């Protein structure tokens, strides 16, 4: 497992998604940090896939960027996806088909 100041390969796709999305929105790291309520250093650290990131802050930054984080059984990697405005990033509830 990489140290706090080293890149964590498990975070590379998340870091790339955040960086690419921020650039597409034409936002600076400082602007994202202000909107997410975190430091510019944190945004920099996230975009560089550094270790020891706080999940709550990661979710705040992703929310500002319109990205969501999804967890699935049996998935080994991390993938970011876009979410629409006013959504929480979760899927809509499945209808009850037990009847």
N, C-alpha and C positions, 0 to 999 in steps of 0.2 A: 504494500500500500504506500503510495507516495506521501512525502511529508507535506506540511502546510504550504510550503513555498514552491513545490514542484507541481507540474501538470499532472492531472489524474486522467489517464486515458478513458476511464469510464464516463467522464464528464465532457469529453471532446464534442460530441454531437449536440449536447445541450448548450455548451459555450458557443459553438458555431451558429446555432439557431438564434440565440439571443443577439449575438453580434450582427448577423445578417439582417435580422428584423429591425434592430435599432438603426442600422444604416439605411434600410429601405424607408423607414419613417423619417429619415433625416434629423435624427435626434443625437445630441451629444451625450456622452456618458454622464456629465453633470446634470443635464436635464432629466434623464431617466432616473438618476439618483434622487433628485428633488421630488419627482412625481411618486417614486416608490417609497420615499421616507428612509432612505439609506445613504451611505456615503458613496462618493464617486469611486473611492478605492474598492468598495465592495463590487460595484458594477465591473470595474477593471478586472478584479479577481475572478468573477464569474465568467467573463468573456475569455479569460486565459485558462480556464479549466483547472484552477488551483484547488487544492484540497481544503477541507474544513469549512465548507460553506454552510451557513445557517439556512435550513429549509424554509423557514418563514420568510426570510428576506428573498430567497430565490423565487418563491411564489409571488411575492410583491413585485419584483422586477418583471417576471414573466407576465403578470397581470397587466402592468403598464404597457408592455409590448404587444398585448393581445395574444399571448401564447399560453398554452396550458400544459400541465404535466400529468401524464397518465400512468397509472400503475396497473400491471396485469400479471396474472399468475403465469409462471413459466417464462417470462421475458427476462433476458439477461442484460439488455442494454437500456439506454435512455433515449427517448425520442420526444421531440417537442412538436406540437401541432397548434394551428391557429384556432382561436375560438371567436365566436361572434360577439358583438357588443351586448352587454346585459346578461351574458351567460357566465356560469361559474367554471366552465371547462369540463363539466361532467356531461355524460350522455343523457338524453331524455329517458325517462322511466319507461321500461318495457311494459306493454299492456299485459294484464293478467290473463293468461291463456289456459288456466287450470280448469276452467268450466267446461 
